[in-house]
Amino acid sequence: MKCIACGKDGAHERHCCDDKPRFCEGCFDKHHIKVHDPKNRCPDCAVEPGNVHDGGCDVERCSVCKGQWISCGHDNHDPEQSKWTGLWPGVAECRELGFWCIERRDARHPIGGCFWPCAADYPGAREDLNRLACFNALGHDKYVGSPILGTVTT
């Protein structure tokens, strides 16, 4: 049987959440870290919080442009400024800036939905990483003056 992560033959390990063989031994370890890690390690390179990402990590962000470092090409990137914090990159910044969103689905977007800005305590609110990416690229918040879903009062 083929491993669902790498495609190689030898998926003899069991999935940690059910009893179907899905992963080879190496991929099982990585998947288990992503799903059930008490140390909150990076879901790609498995470094613990406070450490520099291993080379080629998909999660590491560029210290220059804030994009994905393996695909941006900045030679002056400083890995010390992009250490794994235990949170997905951008989550802490969204919380600090108050960038929250909710996924809304309608007839035009029944599956993927659209993300609408909202208040932090709006039901279903989550960090708006897309808004943060625009903020980093433009240097200002594109939603200033736009309607934002408000707080629900009871």
mmCIF file of the C-alpha atoms, coordinates in Angstrom:
data_MODEL
# 
_entry.id   MODEL 
# 
loop_
_atom_site.group_PDB 
_atom_site.id 
_atom_site.type_symbol 
_atom_site.label_atom_id 
_atom_site.label_alt_id 
_atom_site.label_comp_id 
_atom_site.label_asym_id 
_atom_site.label_entity_id 
_atom_site.label_seq_id 
_atom_site.pdbx_PDB_ins_code 
_atom_site.Cartn_x 
_atom_site.Cartn_y 
_atom_site.Cartn_z 
_atom_site.occupancy 
_atom_site.B_iso_or_equiv 
_atom_site.pdbx_formal_charge 
_atom_site.auth_seq_id 
_atom_site.auth_comp_id 
_atom_site.auth_asym_id 
_atom_site.auth_atom_id 
_atom_site.pdbx_PDB_model_num 
ATOM 1   C CA . MET A 1 1   ? 0.000   0.000  0.000  1.00 0.00 ? 1   MET A CA 1 
ATOM 2   C CA . LYS A 1 2   ? 1.249   3.515  -0.803 1.00 0.00 ? 2   LYS A CA 1 
ATOM 3   C CA . CYS A 1 3   ? 1.871   6.165  1.828  1.00 0.00 ? 3   CYS A CA 1 
ATOM 4   C CA . ILE A 1 4   ? -0.649  8.993  1.426  1.00 0.00 ? 4   ILE A CA 1 
ATOM 5   C CA . ALA A 1 5   ? 2.005   11.619 2.283  1.00 0.00 ? 5   ALA A CA 1 
ATOM 6   C CA . CYS A 1 6   ? 5.025   10.667 0.164  1.00 0.00 ? 6   CYS A CA 1 
ATOM 7   C CA . GLY A 1 7   ? 3.544   8.139  -2.285 1.00 0.00 ? 7   GLY A CA 1 
ATOM 8   C CA . LYS A 1 8   ? 6.122   5.439  -1.551 1.00 0.00 ? 8   LYS A CA 1 
ATOM 9   C CA . ASP A 1 9   ? 5.179   1.819  -1.047 1.00 0.00 ? 9   ASP A CA 1 
ATOM 10  C CA . GLY A 1 10  ? 5.151   0.609  2.529  1.00 0.00 ? 10  GLY A CA 1 
ATOM 11  C CA . ALA A 1 11  ? 2.254   2.265  4.329  1.00 0.00 ? 11  ALA A CA 1 
ATOM 12  C CA . HIS A 1 12  ? 2.326   -0.163 7.202  1.00 0.00 ? 12  HIS A CA 1 
ATOM 13  C CA . GLU A 1 13  ? 1.934   2.253  10.076 1.00 0.00 ? 13  GLU A CA 1 
ATOM 14  C CA . ARG A 1 14  ? -1.525  2.946  11.375 1.00 0.00 ? 14  ARG A CA 1 
ATOM 15  C CA . HIS A 1 15  ? -3.083  6.392  11.277 1.00 0.00 ? 15  HIS A CA 1 
ATOM 16  C CA . CYS A 1 16  ? -3.105  7.796  14.802 1.00 0.00 ? 16  CYS A CA 1 
ATOM 17  C CA . CYS A 1 17  ? -6.789  8.773  14.624 1.00 0.00 ? 17  CYS A CA 1 
ATOM 18  C CA . ASP A 1 18  ? -8.214  5.554  13.122 1.00 0.00 ? 18  ASP A CA 1 
ATOM 19  C CA . ASP A 1 19  ? -7.046  2.056  12.283 1.00 0.00 ? 19  ASP A CA 1 
ATOM 20  C CA . LYS A 1 20  ? -6.385  2.309  8.524  1.00 0.00 ? 20  LYS A CA 1 
ATOM 21  C CA . PRO A 1 21  ? -2.798  1.974  7.270  1.00 0.00 ? 21  PRO A CA 1 
ATOM 22  C CA . ARG A 1 22  ? -1.958  5.289  5.606  1.00 0.00 ? 22  ARG A CA 1 
ATOM 23  C CA . PHE A 1 23  ? 1.615   6.356  6.306  1.00 0.00 ? 23  PHE A CA 1 
ATOM 24  C CA . CYS A 1 24  ? 5.114   4.938  6.021  1.00 0.00 ? 24  CYS A CA 1 
ATOM 25  C CA . GLU A 1 25  ? 7.173   5.081  9.203  1.00 0.00 ? 25  GLU A CA 1 
ATOM 26  C CA . GLY A 1 26  ? 8.826   8.478  8.554  1.00 0.00 ? 26  GLY A CA 1 
ATOM 27  C CA . CYS A 1 27  ? 5.641   10.217 7.418  1.00 0.00 ? 27  CYS A CA 1 
ATOM 28  C CA . PHE A 1 28  ? 3.682   8.784  10.335 1.00 0.00 ? 28  PHE A CA 1 
ATOM 29  C CA . ASP A 1 29  ? 6.080   10.503 12.741 1.00 0.00 ? 29  ASP A CA 1 
ATOM 30  C CA . LYS A 1 30  ? 5.657   13.861 10.963 1.00 0.00 ? 30  LYS A CA 1 
ATOM 31  C CA . HIS A 1 31  ? 1.856   13.517 10.803 1.00 0.00 ? 31  HIS A CA 1 
ATOM 32  C CA . HIS A 1 32  ? 1.642   12.542 14.454 1.00 0.00 ? 32  HIS A CA 1 
ATOM 33  C CA . ILE A 1 33  ? 3.627   15.669 15.380 1.00 0.00 ? 33  ILE A CA 1 
ATOM 34  C CA . LYS A 1 34  ? 1.242   17.863 13.361 1.00 0.00 ? 34  LYS A CA 1 
ATOM 35  C CA . VAL A 1 35  ? -1.875  16.451 14.988 1.00 0.00 ? 35  VAL A CA 1 
ATOM 36  C CA . HIS A 1 36  ? -0.922  15.472 18.526 1.00 0.00 ? 36  HIS A CA 1 
ATOM 37  C CA . ASP A 1 37  ? 2.179   17.369 19.615 1.00 0.00 ? 37  ASP A CA 1 
ATOM 38  C CA . PRO A 1 38  ? 2.295   18.335 23.302 1.00 0.00 ? 38  PRO A CA 1 
ATOM 39  C CA . LYS A 1 39  ? 5.530   20.286 22.692 1.00 0.00 ? 39  LYS A CA 1 
ATOM 40  C CA . ASN A 1 40  ? 3.865   22.459 20.021 1.00 0.00 ? 40  ASN A CA 1 
ATOM 41  C CA . ARG A 1 41  ? 6.629   21.827 17.497 1.00 0.00 ? 41  ARG A CA 1 
ATOM 42  C CA . CYS A 1 42  ? 6.658   23.264 13.980 1.00 0.00 ? 42  CYS A CA 1 
ATOM 43  C CA . PRO A 1 43  ? 4.290   21.139 11.881 1.00 0.00 ? 43  PRO A CA 1 
ATOM 44  C CA . ASP A 1 44  ? 6.811   20.886 9.032  1.00 0.00 ? 44  ASP A CA 1 
ATOM 45  C CA . CYS A 1 45  ? 10.345  20.687 10.427 1.00 0.00 ? 45  CYS A CA 1 
ATOM 46  C CA . ALA A 1 46  ? 9.433   19.690 14.015 1.00 0.00 ? 46  ALA A CA 1 
ATOM 47  C CA . VAL A 1 47  ? 11.648  22.234 15.828 1.00 0.00 ? 47  VAL A CA 1 
ATOM 48  C CA . GLU A 1 48  ? 10.426  23.239 19.269 1.00 0.00 ? 48  GLU A CA 1 
ATOM 49  C CA . PRO A 1 49  ? 9.322   26.820 20.040 1.00 0.00 ? 49  PRO A CA 1 
ATOM 50  C CA . GLY A 1 50  ? 12.226  29.267 20.282 1.00 0.00 ? 50  GLY A CA 1 
ATOM 51  C CA . ASN A 1 51  ? 14.376  27.446 17.718 1.00 0.00 ? 51  ASN A CA 1 
ATOM 52  C CA . VAL A 1 52  ? 15.384  28.288 14.158 1.00 0.00 ? 52  VAL A CA 1 
ATOM 53  C CA . HIS A 1 53  ? 13.543  26.262 11.483 1.00 0.00 ? 53  HIS A CA 1 
ATOM 54  C CA . ASP A 1 54  ? 15.418  23.471 9.712  1.00 0.00 ? 54  ASP A CA 1 
ATOM 55  C CA . GLY A 1 55  ? 16.500  24.239 6.143  1.00 0.00 ? 55  GLY A CA 1 
ATOM 56  C CA . GLY A 1 56  ? 13.717  23.879 3.583  1.00 0.00 ? 56  GLY A CA 1 
ATOM 57  C CA . CYS A 1 57  ? 10.880  24.259 6.086  1.00 0.00 ? 57  CYS A CA 1 
ATOM 58  C CA . ASP A 1 58  ? 7.602   25.265 4.405  1.00 0.00 ? 58  ASP A CA 1 
ATOM 59  C CA . VAL A 1 59  ? 6.412   27.136 7.498  1.00 0.00 ? 59  VAL A CA 1 
ATOM 60  C CA . GLU A 1 60  ? 9.405   29.495 7.938  1.00 0.00 ? 60  GLU A CA 1 
ATOM 61  C CA . ARG A 1 61  ? 8.630   33.088 6.964  1.00 0.00 ? 61  ARG A CA 1 
ATOM 62  C CA . CYS A 1 62  ? 11.130  35.460 5.359  1.00 0.00 ? 62  CYS A CA 1 
ATOM 63  C CA . SER A 1 63  ? 12.336  38.164 7.748  1.00 0.00 ? 63  SER A CA 1 
ATOM 64  C CA . VAL A 1 64  ? 12.463  40.610 4.808  1.00 0.00 ? 64  VAL A CA 1 
ATOM 65  C CA . CYS A 1 65  ? 9.122   40.223 2.985  1.00 0.00 ? 65  CYS A CA 1 
ATOM 66  C CA . LYS A 1 66  ? 7.137   38.070 5.488  1.00 0.00 ? 66  LYS A CA 1 
ATOM 67  C CA . GLY A 1 67  ? 6.395   35.587 2.692  1.00 0.00 ? 67  GLY A CA 1 
ATOM 68  C CA . GLN A 1 68  ? 7.287   31.902 2.638  1.00 0.00 ? 68  GLN A CA 1 
ATOM 69  C CA . TRP A 1 69  ? 11.086  31.904 2.832  1.00 0.00 ? 69  TRP A CA 1 
ATOM 70  C CA . ILE A 1 70  ? 11.730  28.853 0.622  1.00 0.00 ? 70  ILE A CA 1 
ATOM 71  C CA . SER A 1 71  ? 10.006  30.592 -2.283 1.00 0.00 ? 71  SER A CA 1 
ATOM 72  C CA . CYS A 1 72  ? 10.847  34.306 -1.886 1.00 0.00 ? 72  CYS A CA 1 
ATOM 73  C CA . GLY A 1 73  ? 14.545  34.295 -2.769 1.00 0.00 ? 73  GLY A CA 1 
ATOM 74  C CA . HIS A 1 74  ? 15.790  36.945 -0.299 1.00 0.00 ? 74  HIS A CA 1 
ATOM 75  C CA . ASP A 1 75  ? 19.444  36.235 0.478  1.00 0.00 ? 75  ASP A CA 1 
ATOM 76  C CA . ASN A 1 76  ? 19.465  38.694 3.383  1.00 0.00 ? 76  ASN A CA 1 
ATOM 77  C CA . HIS A 1 77  ? 16.847  36.719 5.356  1.00 0.00 ? 77  HIS A CA 1 
ATOM 78  C CA . ASP A 1 78  ? 17.739  36.370 9.055  1.00 0.00 ? 78  ASP A CA 1 
ATOM 79  C CA . PRO A 1 79  ? 16.575  32.975 10.415 1.00 0.00 ? 79  PRO A CA 1 
ATOM 80  C CA . GLU A 1 80  ? 16.943  34.260 13.993 1.00 0.00 ? 80  GLU A CA 1 
ATOM 81  C CA . GLN A 1 81  ? 14.058  36.689 13.335 1.00 0.00 ? 81  GLN A CA 1 
ATOM 82  C CA . SER A 1 82  ? 11.827  33.882 12.081 1.00 0.00 ? 82  SER A CA 1 
ATOM 83  C CA . LYS A 1 83  ? 12.168  31.329 14.856 1.00 0.00 ? 83  LYS A CA 1 
ATOM 84  C CA . TRP A 1 84  ? 9.251   28.973 15.472 1.00 0.00 ? 84  TRP A CA 1 
ATOM 85  C CA . THR A 1 85  ? 7.097   30.513 18.216 1.00 0.00 ? 85  THR A CA 1 
ATOM 86  C CA . GLY A 1 86  ? 4.624   27.684 18.674 1.00 0.00 ? 86  GLY A CA 1 
ATOM 87  C CA . LEU A 1 87  ? 1.980   29.600 16.699 1.00 0.00 ? 87  LEU A CA 1 
ATOM 88  C CA . TRP A 1 88  ? 1.391   29.555 12.955 1.00 0.00 ? 88  TRP A CA 1 
ATOM 89  C CA . PRO A 1 89  ? 3.226   32.533 11.375 1.00 0.00 ? 89  PRO A CA 1 
ATOM 90  C CA . GLY A 1 90  ? 1.070   35.660 11.496 1.00 0.00 ? 90  GLY A CA 1 
ATOM 91  C CA . VAL A 1 91  ? -1.354  34.491 14.193 1.00 0.00 ? 91  VAL A CA 1 
ATOM 92  C CA . ALA A 1 92  ? 0.218   36.609 16.969 1.00 0.00 ? 92  ALA A CA 1 
ATOM 93  C CA . GLU A 1 93  ? 0.405   39.645 14.659 1.00 0.00 ? 93  GLU A CA 1 
ATOM 94  C CA . CYS A 1 94  ? -3.274  39.278 13.685 1.00 0.00 ? 94  CYS A CA 1 
ATOM 95  C CA . ARG A 1 95  ? -4.242  39.151 17.359 1.00 0.00 ? 95  ARG A CA 1 
ATOM 96  C CA . GLU A 1 96  ? -2.130  42.225 18.124 1.00 0.00 ? 96  GLU A CA 1 
ATOM 97  C CA . LEU A 1 97  ? -3.529  44.221 15.179 1.00 0.00 ? 97  LEU A CA 1 
ATOM 98  C CA . GLY A 1 98  ? -7.103  43.039 15.702 1.00 0.00 ? 98  GLY A CA 1 
ATOM 99  C CA . PHE A 1 99  ? -7.325  41.303 12.308 1.00 0.00 ? 99  PHE A CA 1 
ATOM 100 C CA . TRP A 1 100 ? -10.144 38.770 12.637 1.00 0.00 ? 100 TRP A CA 1 
ATOM 101 C CA . CYS A 1 101 ? -12.412 37.197 10.054 1.00 0.00 ? 101 CYS A CA 1 
ATOM 102 C CA . ILE A 1 102 ? -15.237 34.766 9.601  1.00 0.00 ? 102 ILE A CA 1 
ATOM 103 C CA . GLU A 1 103 ? -15.798 32.463 6.646  1.00 0.00 ? 103 GLU A CA 1 
ATOM 104 C CA . ARG A 1 104 ? -19.176 33.109 5.080  1.00 0.00 ? 104 ARG A CA 1 
ATOM 105 C CA . ARG A 1 105 ? -20.732 30.914 2.438  1.00 0.00 ? 105 ARG A CA 1 
ATOM 106 C CA . ASP A 1 106 ? -23.464 31.903 0.047  1.00 0.00 ? 106 ASP A CA 1 
ATOM 107 C CA . ALA A 1 107 ? -24.961 30.750 -3.260 1.00 0.00 ? 107 ALA A CA 1 
ATOM 108 C CA . ARG A 1 108 ? -21.936 32.068 -5.200 1.00 0.00 ? 108 ARG A CA 1 
ATOM 109 C CA . HIS A 1 109 ? -19.423 30.473 -2.806 1.00 0.00 ? 109 HIS A CA 1 
ATOM 110 C CA . PRO A 1 110 ? -21.096 27.336 -1.374 1.00 0.00 ? 110 PRO A CA 1 
ATOM 111 C CA . ILE A 1 111 ? -17.884 25.452 -0.580 1.00 0.00 ? 111 ILE A CA 1 
ATOM 112 C CA . GLY A 1 112 ? -14.863 27.759 -0.317 1.00 0.00 ? 112 GLY A CA 1 
ATOM 113 C CA . GLY A 1 113 ? -16.706 30.734 1.057  1.00 0.00 ? 113 GLY A CA 1 
ATOM 114 C CA . CYS A 1 114 ? -15.471 34.284 1.459  1.00 0.00 ? 114 CYS A CA 1 
ATOM 115 C CA . PHE A 1 115 ? -13.677 35.754 4.436  1.00 0.00 ? 115 PHE A CA 1 
ATOM 116 C CA . TRP A 1 116 ? -15.266 38.804 6.018  1.00 0.00 ? 116 TRP A CA 1 
ATOM 117 C CA . PRO A 1 117 ? -13.590 40.996 8.617  1.00 0.00 ? 117 PRO A CA 1 
ATOM 118 C CA . CYS A 1 118 ? -15.175 40.808 12.054 1.00 0.00 ? 118 CYS A CA 1 
ATOM 119 C CA . ALA A 1 119 ? -14.608 41.587 15.716 1.00 0.00 ? 119 ALA A CA 1 
ATOM 120 C CA . ALA A 1 120 ? -12.516 39.184 17.800 1.00 0.00 ? 120 ALA A CA 1 
ATOM 121 C CA . ASP A 1 121 ? -15.511 37.982 19.795 1.00 0.00 ? 121 ASP A CA 1 
ATOM 122 C CA . TYR A 1 122 ? -17.781 37.434 16.797 1.00 0.00 ? 122 TYR A CA 1 
ATOM 123 C CA . PRO A 1 123 ? -18.929 33.765 16.752 1.00 0.00 ? 123 PRO A CA 1 
ATOM 124 C CA . GLY A 1 124 ? -16.547 31.686 14.655 1.00 0.00 ? 124 GLY A CA 1 
ATOM 125 C CA . ALA A 1 125 ? -13.915 34.450 14.409 1.00 0.00 ? 125 ALA A CA 1 
ATOM 126 C CA . ARG A 1 126 ? -10.377 33.435 13.535 1.00 0.00 ? 126 ARG A CA 1 
ATOM 127 C CA . GLU A 1 127 ? -7.179  35.270 12.728 1.00 0.00 ? 127 GLU A CA 1 
ATOM 128 C CA . ASP A 1 128 ? -7.295  36.938 9.296  1.00 0.00 ? 128 ASP A CA 1 
ATOM 129 C CA . LEU A 1 129 ? -3.974  35.897 7.764  1.00 0.00 ? 129 LEU A CA 1 
ATOM 130 C CA . ASN A 1 130 ? -5.001  37.149 4.305  1.00 0.00 ? 130 ASN A CA 1 
ATOM 131 C CA . ARG A 1 131 ? -5.633  40.631 5.696  1.00 0.00 ? 131 ARG A CA 1 
ATOM 132 C CA . LEU A 1 132 ? -2.244  40.524 7.422  1.00 0.00 ? 132 LEU A CA 1 
ATOM 133 C CA . ALA A 1 133 ? -0.522  39.560 4.152  1.00 0.00 ? 133 ALA A CA 1 
ATOM 134 C CA . CYS A 1 134 ? -2.132  42.555 2.410  1.00 0.00 ? 134 CYS A CA 1 
ATOM 135 C CA . PHE A 1 135 ? -1.178  44.807 5.330  1.00 0.00 ? 135 PHE A CA 1 
ATOM 136 C CA . ASN A 1 136 ? 2.450   43.665 5.054  1.00 0.00 ? 136 ASN A CA 1 
ATOM 137 C CA . ALA A 1 137 ? 2.491   44.140 1.273  1.00 0.00 ? 137 ALA A CA 1 
ATOM 138 C CA . LEU A 1 138 ? 0.677   47.501 1.151  1.00 0.00 ? 138 LEU A CA 1 
ATOM 139 C CA . GLY A 1 139 ? 1.892   49.020 4.390  1.00 0.00 ? 139 GLY A CA 1 
ATOM 140 C CA . HIS A 1 140 ? -1.654  49.861 5.490  1.00 0.00 ? 140 HIS A CA 1 
ATOM 141 C CA . ASP A 1 141 ? -4.908  48.097 6.318  1.00 0.00 ? 141 ASP A CA 1 
ATOM 142 C CA . LYS A 1 142 ? -7.099  47.740 3.249  1.00 0.00 ? 142 LYS A CA 1 
ATOM 143 C CA . TYR A 1 143 ? -10.219 47.566 5.452  1.00 0.00 ? 143 TYR A CA 1 
ATOM 144 C CA . VAL A 1 144 ? -9.898  50.980 7.098  1.00 0.00 ? 144 VAL A CA 1 
ATOM 145 C CA . GLY A 1 145 ? -13.330 52.569 6.796  1.00 0.00 ? 145 GLY A CA 1 
ATOM 146 C CA . SER A 1 146 ? -14.962 49.355 5.550  1.00 0.00 ? 146 SER A CA 1 
ATOM 147 C CA . PRO A 1 147 ? -17.861 47.792 7.422  1.00 0.00 ? 147 PRO A CA 1 
ATOM 148 C CA . ILE A 1 148 ? -16.685 45.123 9.830  1.00 0.00 ? 148 ILE A CA 1 
ATOM 149 C CA . LEU A 1 149 ? -19.025 42.621 11.402 1.00 0.00 ? 149 LEU A CA 1 
ATOM 150 C CA . GLY A 1 150 ? -19.518 43.869 14.936 1.00 0.00 ? 150 GLY A CA 1 
ATOM 151 C CA . THR A 1 151 ? -19.729 42.319 18.311 1.00 0.00 ? 151 THR A CA 1 
ATOM 152 C CA . VAL A 1 152 ? -22.730 40.217 19.154 1.00 0.00 ? 152 VAL A CA 1 
ATOM 153 C CA . THR A 1 153 ? -24.534 41.508 22.216 1.00 0.00 ? 153 THR A CA 1 
ATOM 154 C CA . THR A 1 154 ? -26.951 39.429 24.225 1.00 0.00 ? 154 THR A CA 1 
# 
